[in-house]
Amino acid sequence: MATDFLFKAKPGDISDVLITDEGYQLIRVLDTKDTEELFTKATHILVNTENDSAGAYQKALDLYNRVKNGEDISQLAFEFSDDPSAKQNKGDLGWFGKGAMVEEFEKAANSTAVGEVTGPVYTKFGFHIIKVFGKEKKEFKVAQLTRPVMPSARSKSMNKKKADDFYAELEKGQNIDSLAKRMNVPIAESQDITRDGQIPLSSSNKKVMNFSFDGKVNDYTEPVKILTGYAIYKITDKKPEGFLNFDSIKVTQIKPKVIIEKKAEVLSSIAKDIQSKISGGDLMALKEQYPQYIFGQSDSVSVSKPEGTIGLDHAVYSAVFKMNPGEISEPIKGAKGVLLVKLNSVIEFNEQDYVLKAPEIRNTLLGTKKQQIVTDWLTKMQNEAKIVDNRDKYF
């Protein structure tokens, strides 16, 4: 990575050829200087909380202990991390500065010494185990030469021929799955698609969308130009208009909701028990006694500035904003779990400040509404227009 070279380089050093998102690069360091901004190099393991925060915490704690006891965090990230990119980068995040990571992650990484491990650290993504490999406070003045990687005309032609050959075999009655395997072509099935949704890889190609809804099961398109090459779309199933039947949603939609409700009942009971043990109104004093649960404090919470971990959870805030300072809530069932909340203080409504800001607030709301009207009008025009979309026929 370019940052790995930069933080080791001296003025005048030239990198090897680097492969970046922009293409092939050569970088020469012209000058460096110290800065106040901290850059950290770290590797992490992510454990998703999903619907079982206690189980996720225990899994994360076990992984933390394994890293603490000397196991390779990169290998553990490859095997156990729920971050999809870990299969390629083994949890290596490279160098990152202020604002690149969510606040809780950034604070934990920045407060951990080089060579040390910390965790489990909770963020909206789940629990993280973080090992810090480097810290620097530098700025760089560089010259760089970049050569973008673009497919040649020959590569484009070969891709088009392969797509045409694939289509020709389909026309002869070949099975699409067997053909894809024989010609070493990736194949994937999409989720259910709605009229206002998107078809994978086709972007906003209206012709493919119209084909999907106007065609019959087992129909397929001619090769369609997409960003990464060509695609052939086949209709594998169509559901009649109307309500979904029970069997089609009982596992994918109903069962998860029932599980969440049952877990919420159990967690509410646990929260009620914890509530009974709060002494002197000090909720945070129970943090050591219940390490499997998440404790936190927040300042200046409002609807326009929700607490980062909770997010804009209307069930939580509708309960909290009715409380009095010093009051501890009953268990509140939120979108991410069951909460006990103590309201420390309330900033009273400042009518004079509101009167001063009212024109600005009105203009902001009016501008947002105007933009929404234009967006809705354009969407309606596009949906109702008879558009012949031939963009895929151009290289």
JOBEL-V653387 format. One record per helix or strand. SS is the DSSP state (helix for helix, strand for strand). FROM is the first residue (numbers start at 0). LEN is the number of residues. If there is no record, write none. Layout:
# JOBEL-V653387
[[SS	FROM	LEN] [SS	FROM	LEN]]
This chain:
# JOBEL-V653387
[[helix	1	5] [strand	13	1] [strand	17	3] [strand	22	25] [helix	52	16] [helix	72	8] [helix	85	4] [strand	91	5] [helix	102	8] [strand	116	7] [strand	125	22] [helix	152	19] [helix	175	7] [strand	198	1] [strand	202	1] [helix	205	9] [strand	219	1] [strand	223	3] [strand	228	3] [strand	233	1] [helix	245	31] [helix	282	4] [helix	313	7] [strand	327	1] [strand	331	2] [strand	337	2] [strand	341	1] [helix	350	34] [helix	390	3]]
